[in-house]
Amino acid sequence: MMPSLRNKKGEVVRGHGAKLTELQTNFIERVANEGLENASQIAKDIGYTNYYRDRRNTGTAFYKELMAIADSEGKTIEAAKGTNLNKLIWIRDTALMNGDTKTAMEAIKIINDMQGYKAPTKVEQTKFDVKATIDLTAPKEEDDGFLDIDYIEE
């Protein structure tokens, strides 16, 4: 196995990681077709045991291909809040079809929270009254650049 040679950008240009292996090519094709949210299952199905290591190895051909897929999926409306939103929608729909309203309501609550529709649970009114007195008749003391303000607690 030839050691990796990287350019100034940190990209592998020669050696291990410069090109996709047959297993990586198969994996990338399936992820492109089935979605990034199924990557773990795809890796398990094809016996890609180094997937978790390889996906973190920046600058390799595999990393660049995987990030290209992630970027393209990230631009879709469904993935705007992450792939978890797709799974939550599936859970909600499945629960409703099976008559499990409790699970459906929990999924709806989480979906709404993720989309920013979370209602406040507690509203607390805070009021500050600030009263200040400036004595303009007092003799001027040395000017240290600070204005001294005192307060009285009621």
Sequence and secondary structure as in RCSB ss.txt:
>XXXX:A:sequence
MMPSLRNKKGEVVRGHGAKLTELQTNFIERVANEGLENASQIAKDIGYTNYYRDRRNTGTAFYKELMAIADSEGK
TIEAAKGTNLNKLIWIRDTALMNGDTKTAMEAIKIINDMQGYKAPTKVEQTKFDVKATIDLTAPKEEDDGFLDID
YIEE
>XXXX:A:secstr
    EE TTS EEESTTSS  HHHHHHHHHHHHH GGGHHHHHHHHT TTHHHHTT TTSHHHHHHHHHHHHHHT
SSTTTT HHHHHHHHHHHHHHHTT HHHHHHHHHHHHHHTT    S              SSS      S     
    
